[in-house]
Amino acid sequence: MENTFKPRCCGIWSALSKEQLNFADIINEFIDNARAAAATRITVHLVQTDTDEFSLEVTDDGYGMAREDFDQIFSVGALRGALAYKRCGMGLKVALANADPENLSWEIRTKTTNGECSYIGAPYAEQMAFESLNPKELKSLRRSGTIISSMLSRSVFERGLEGTESDEERIAMLVEILRVTYAPLLPKEQQEEGDSHLSIQLLWTPLLGQKQIIDLTALSPIWAQQNVGYDRANIVKHDSEVYAQYTLGKINLMPENWRFYRGDRKSAGLMVYLHGRLVQYGIFSEIWNCENPRQNDFLFVVNLDGVVTKLPLCNGGKTQLKIEDTTVHDFLRWVQQTCPEPLKG
């Protein structure tokens, strides 16, 4: 058959769907995939189509997916892009499987920089077909980009957004999670003219109601006192091109602060970003060798950038550093040296 490709390890869709990603993490995976394709503008469109059904569409202006790469892109463990947290090649497949565990509704439309337009859709199988599209069918992509879409059940939509009583509250929580996850990349609320940032727009259309358009801005803690710094001196051994931008100090323990900044045992201590993407928060005792107090207003936020290749993440995930690894020990030691007494700070 023409226009076919064969993903490797294709028979594990049900296993991938059992990862039970939170809804925000599904969206994060699609955003990460877009950033790996050099996207600068990303739109997340969520529409409630029925009481317990939603459609999700994520559009980016990256360089698209070339047909000769389909075998690799859709194979489990295939790499795409050079970002430090994209090294395991699982994100796109895991996110699709969690959004659409029945493997029935997901679709991808993509346009490369040379104008090649393609469609790939469910089901994920041993042999998959793609269709050629007329560029007029992808007018919204302009020069290039990718559109990923899927239907969602209510259980997927609500996963990780517990503690809320309405869909409006769930959307508000989702927005705050995204604003924290990509804070170093997003524009500040008072953006200076000429600043260049990642643009993420959330469009939310409830079953009964008007479409809401939300342009995401960076969500930072409300500081009581802070110290801003920059360092590139041996942060991770044998990775000399790594540098750190960091802010440390005390945060105001106020209701206005989001859950990442509420000063409890989970949120206090160290927050780590890789290339502007949150990968870890809540590290404390491993660095300062003392118990994290129940209420702790100390926070150390660090964004590592440059050639970050030796800072491992657990199982290739994006929410936990592999603390037992010696290279992570080097990094945590640098944090401890930068702020030796956080409780007295």
C-alpha positions as CSV (number, residue, x, y, z in Angstrom):
1,M,0.0,0.0,0.0
2,E,1.3,3.5,-0.8
3,N,1.7,6.2,1.8
4,T,2.2,3.7,4.7
5,F,4.7,3.5,7.5
6,K,5.4,1.0,10.3
7,P,5.9,2.3,13.8
8,R,8.0,0.1,16.1
9,C,6.5,-1.2,19.3
10,C,3.0,-0.3,18.1
11,G,1.2,-3.0,20.1
12,I,1.4,-1.2,23.5
13,W,-1.3,1.4,23.2
14,S,-3.2,0.1,26.2
15,A,0.0,0.0,28.3
16,L,0.7,3.7,27.3
17,S,-2.8,4.7,28.3
18,K,-2.4,3.2,31.7
19,E,0.2,5.9,32.5
20,Q,-2.8,7.9,33.8
21,L,-1.5,11.3,32.9
22,N,-3.2,14.2,34.4
23,F,-5.1,16.3,31.9
24,A,-2.7,19.2,32.3
25,D,0.2,16.8,31.6
26,I,-1.4,15.6,28.4
27,I,-1.5,19.2,27.2
28,N,2.0,19.8,28.4
29,E,3.2,16.9,26.3
30,F,1.6,18.3,23.2
31,I,3.2,21.7,24.0
32,D,6.6,20.1,24.5
33,N,6.2,18.4,21.2
34,A,5.5,21.7,19.6
35,R,8.5,23.4,21.2
36,A,10.7,20.6,20.1
37,A,9.6,21.6,16.5
38,A,10.7,25.2,17.2
39,A,7.1,26.5,17.6
40,T,6.7,30.0,19.0
41,R,2.9,30.2,18.9
42,I,0.7,27.4,20.4
43,T,-3.1,27.4,20.7
44,V,-5.0,25.0,22.9
45,H,-8.7,24.8,21.9
46,L,-11.0,22.9,24.3
47,V,-14.6,22.5,23.4
48,Q,-17.3,20.8,25.5
49,T,-19.4,18.9,22.9
50,D,-21.7,17.1,25.4
51,T,-22.2,16.8,29.1
52,D,-19.4,14.3,29.5
53,E,-17.5,14.7,26.2
54,F,-14.9,17.3,25.1
55,S,-12.7,17.9,22.0
56,L,-9.1,19.0,22.4
57,E,-7.1,20.6,19.6
58,V,-3.5,21.8,19.9
59,T,-2.1,23.9,17.0
60,D,1.5,25.1,16.7
61,D,3.6,27.0,14.1
62,G,6.6,24.6,14.3
63,Y,8.3,23.1,11.4
64,G,5.8,20.2,11.0
65,M,6.3,16.5,10.6
66,A,8.1,15.2,7.4
67,R,6.8,12.0,5.9
68,E,10.2,10.4,5.9
69,D,10.2,10.8,9.7
70,F,6.8,9.2,10.4
71,D,8.3,5.8,11.2
72,Q,10.5,7.3,13.8
73,I,8.1,9.9,15.2
74,F,5.3,7.3,15.9
75,S,7.7,4.7,17.2
76,V,7.9,4.4,21.0
77,G,11.3,5.6,22.2
78,A,11.9,7.7,19.1
79,L,13.6,11.1,19.7
80,R,12.5,14.4,18.2
81,G,14.1,17.7,19.0
82,A,17.1,18.6,21.1
83,L,15.4,19.7,24.3
84,A,16.8,18.1,27.5
85,Y,13.4,16.8,28.5
86,K,12.6,15.3,25.1
87,R,15.3,12.6,25.3
88,C,13.1,9.5,25.6
89,G,10.7,10.0,22.7
90,M,7.6,8.8,24.6
91,G,5.7,12.0,25.2
92,L,3.6,12.3,22.0
93,K,2.5,8.7,22.1
94,V,1.8,8.6,25.8
95,A,-0.3,11.8,25.6
96,L,-2.3,10.5,22.6
97,A,-3.0,7.2,24.4
98,N,-4.1,8.9,27.6
99,A,-6.3,11.4,25.7
100,D,-7.8,8.6,23.5
101,P,-7.3,5.2,25.4
102,E,-9.7,3.5,23.0
103,N,-7.5,4.5,20.0
104,L,-10.4,5.8,18.0
105,S,-10.5,9.5,17.6
106,W,-7.0,11.1,17.6
107,E,-5.8,12.9,14.5
108,I,-2.7,14.8,13.4
109,R,-2.6,17.3,10.5
110,T,0.8,18.7,9.7
111,K,2.5,21.0,7.2
112,T,6.3,21.2,6.7
113,T,8.3,24.2,5.8
114,N,8.4,23.0,2.2
115,G,4.6,22.9,1.9
116,E,4.2,19.1,2.3
117,C,0.8,18.6,4.0
118,S,-0.2,15.2,5.6
119,Y,-2.9,13.6,7.7
120,I,-2.4,10.7,10.2
121,G,-5.2,9.4,12.4
122,A,-6.4,6.6,14.7
123,P,-6.0,3.8,15.1
124,Y,-2.4,3.4,16.0
125,A,-1.4,0.0,14.4
126,E,1.4,-2.1,13.1
127,Q,1.0,-0.5,9.6
128,M,-0.4,3.0,9.4
129,A,-1.4,5.1,6.4
130,F,-1.1,8.8,5.9
131,E,-3.0,11.0,3.4
132,S,-1.8,13.9,1.4
133,L,-3.7,17.1,2.1
134,N,-4.3,20.1,-0.1
135,P,-2.5,23.1,1.5
136,K,-5.9,25.0,1.4
137,E,-7.2,22.5,4.0
138,L,-4.5,23.8,6.4
139,K,-4.9,27.5,5.9
140,S,-4.6,28.1,9.6
141,L,-1.0,26.8,9.7
142,R,0.3,29.5,7.3
143,R,4.0,28.6,6.7
144,S,4.2,25.3,8.7
145,G,3.0,23.6,11.8
146,T,0.9,20.8,13.3
147,I,-2.6,20.3,14.6
148,I,-3.2,17.5,17.1
149,S,-6.8,16.7,18.0
150,S,-8.7,14.1,20.0
151,M,-12.0,13.6,21.7
152,L,-11.9,13.3,25.5
153,S,-14.1,11.7,28.1
154,R,-15.0,13.6,31.3
155,S,-12.8,11.3,33.4
156,V,-9.8,12.4,31.3
157,F,-10.7,16.0,31.5
158,E,-11.1,16.0,35.3
159,R,-7.9,13.9,36.0
160,G,-5.6,16.0,38.1
161,L,-8.1,18.8,38.5
162,E,-9.8,17.4,41.6
163,G,-10.9,19.6,44.4
164,T,-13.0,21.8,42.0
165,E,-16.8,21.9,41.8
166,S,-17.3,23.2,38.3
167,D,-15.8,23.1,34.8
168,E,-15.0,26.8,35.1
169,E,-13.0,26.1,38.2
170,R,-11.2,23.3,36.4
171,I,-10.3,25.5,33.5
172,A,-9.0,28.1,36.0
173,M,-6.8,25.5,37.6
174,L,-5.6,24.3,34.2
175,V,-4.6,27.8,33.3
176,E,-2.6,28.3,36.5
177,I,-0.8,25.0,36.0
178,L,0.2,26.0,32.4
179,R,1.3,29.5,33.6
180,V,3.6,27.9,36.2
181,T,4.9,25.1,34.0
182,Y,6.2,27.5,31.3
183,A,6.7,30.6,33.4
184,P,10.2,31.5,32.2
185,L,9.0,31.3,28.6
186,L,5.7,33.2,28.9
187,P,5.4,37.0,28.8
188,K,5.0,38.8,32.1
189,E,1.7,40.6,32.7
190,Q,3.5,43.9,32.1
191,Q,5.5,42.9,29.0
192,E,8.0,45.4,27.7
193,E,7.7,46.2,24.0
194,G,10.0,44.1,21.8
195,D,10.3,41.2,24.3
196,S,10.2,37.8,22.6
197,H,8.3,35.0,24.4
198,L,6.5,31.8,23.8
199,S,2.8,32.5,23.0
200,I,0.3,30.0,24.4
201,Q,-3.4,30.8,24.0
202,L,-6.2,28.7,25.6
203,L,-9.6,28.8,24.0
204,W,-12.4,27.3,26.1
205,T,-15.9,26.8,24.8
206,P,-18.4,25.4,27.4
207,L,-21.5,23.5,26.3
208,L,-23.7,26.4,27.1
209,G,-21.8,29.7,27.0
210,Q,-19.5,31.9,25.0
211,K,-15.9,31.0,23.9
212,Q,-13.3,32.3,26.3
213,I,-9.9,33.4,24.9
214,I,-7.1,33.3,27.5
215,D,-3.6,34.5,26.6
216,L,-1.3,32.9,29.1
217,T,1.2,35.0,31.1
218,A,3.9,33.9,33.5
219,L,2.7,33.1,37.0
220,S,5.4,33.9,39.6
221,P,5.2,33.8,43.4
222,I,4.4,36.8,45.4
223,W,7.8,37.4,47.1
224,A,8.3,38.9,50.6
225,Q,12.0,39.2,49.9
226,Q,14.1,37.8,47.0
227,N,17.5,37.6,45.6
228,V,18.0,37.2,41.8
229,G,21.2,35.6,40.5
230,Y,22.9,34.1,37.5
231,D,25.7,31.4,37.5
232,R,27.5,29.2,35.0
233,A,30.3,27.9,37.2
234,N,30.3,24.1,37.4
235,I,26.6,23.7,38.0
236,V,26.7,20.3,36.5
237,K,30.1,18.7,36.2
238,H,31.4,18.2,32.7
239,D,28.6,20.2,31.3
240,S,30.4,23.6,31.1
241,E,27.8,25.2,28.8
242,V,25.1,25.0,31.4
243,Y,24.0,28.2,33.2
244,A,21.4,29.0,35.8
245,Q,19.1,31.9,36.3
246,Y,17.6,31.8,39.8
247,T,15.5,33.6,42.3
248,L,15.5,32.7,46.0
249,G,14.0,34.1,49.1
250,K,10.8,34.1,51.1
251,I,7.3,34.1,49.6
252,N,4.2,35.6,51.1
253,L,2.0,32.8,52.4
254,M,-1.2,34.4,51.0
255,P,-4.3,32.9,49.4
256,E,-3.3,34.7,46.2
257,N,-0.3,32.5,45.8
258,W,-1.0,29.4,43.6
259,R,-0.5,25.8,45.0
260,F,3.2,25.8,43.8
261,Y,3.8,28.7,46.1
262,R,1.7,28.0,49.1
263,G,4.7,27.1,51.4
264,D,3.8,23.6,52.5
265,R,6.1,20.6,52.5
266,K,5.4,19.7,48.9
267,S,5.8,23.2,47.4
268,A,8.6,24.8,49.5
269,G,12.3,24.4,48.7
270,L,13.6,24.0,45.2
271,M,11.8,24.4,41.8
272,V,13.7,23.3,38.7
273,Y,13.1,24.4,35.2
274,L,15.0,22.9,32.1
275,H,14.9,25.2,29.2
276,G,12.0,27.1,30.6
277,R,9.9,24.0,31.4
278,L,9.1,22.9,35.0
279,V,10.4,19.4,35.7
280,Q,10.6,19.3,39.5
281,Y,9.4,21.1,42.6
282,G,9.3,20.5,46.3
283,I,12.9,19.2,46.8
284,F,14.2,20.2,50.3
285,S,15.6,17.6,52.7
286,E,17.8,16.1,50.0
287,I,19.6,19.4,49.7
288,W,19.8,20.9,53.1
289,N,19.8,17.7,55.2
290,C,17.0,18.8,57.5
291,E,13.3,18.1,57.6
292,N,11.1,20.3,55.5
293,P,8.9,22.2,58.0
294,R,5.1,21.9,57.6
295,Q,4.9,25.6,56.8
296,N,8.0,26.9,55.0
297,D,8.1,30.2,53.1
298,F,11.5,29.5,51.6
299,L,11.7,29.0,47.8
300,F,14.5,28.6,45.3
301,V,13.5,28.8,41.7
302,V,16.2,27.9,39.1
303,N,16.0,27.7,35.3
304,L,18.8,25.7,33.7
305,D,19.6,26.5,30.1
306,G,22.3,25.9,27.6
307,V,23.6,22.4,26.7
308,V,21.9,20.5,29.5
309,T,22.5,16.8,28.7
310,K,23.7,15.2,31.9
311,L,20.8,16.0,34.3
312,P,18.7,12.8,34.3
313,L,15.0,12.6,34.8
314,C,13.2,9.6,36.3
315,N,12.0,7.2,33.5
316,G,12.3,10.0,31.0
317,G,9.5,11.8,32.7
318,K,9.3,15.5,33.3
319,T,8.2,15.8,36.9
320,Q,11.0,14.3,38.9
321,L,14.8,14.4,38.8
322,K,16.6,11.2,39.4
323,I,17.9,12.2,42.8
324,E,20.1,9.1,43.3
325,D,22.2,10.0,40.2
326,T,25.7,11.5,40.8
327,T,25.2,14.3,38.3
328,V,22.0,15.4,40.1
329,H,24.0,15.3,43.4
330,D,26.4,17.8,41.7
331,F,23.6,20.1,40.9
332,L,21.9,19.9,44.3
333,R,25.3,20.6,45.9
334,W,25.5,23.8,43.9
335,V,22.1,24.8,45.2
336,Q,23.2,24.1,48.7
337,Q,26.3,26.2,48.3
338,T,24.4,29.0,46.8
339,C,22.0,29.1,49.7
340,P,23.5,27.2,52.7
341,E,20.9,28.2,55.3
342,P,17.4,28.5,53.7
343,L,15.5,28.5,57.0
344,K,17.4,31.5,58.2
345,G,17.3,33.3,54.9
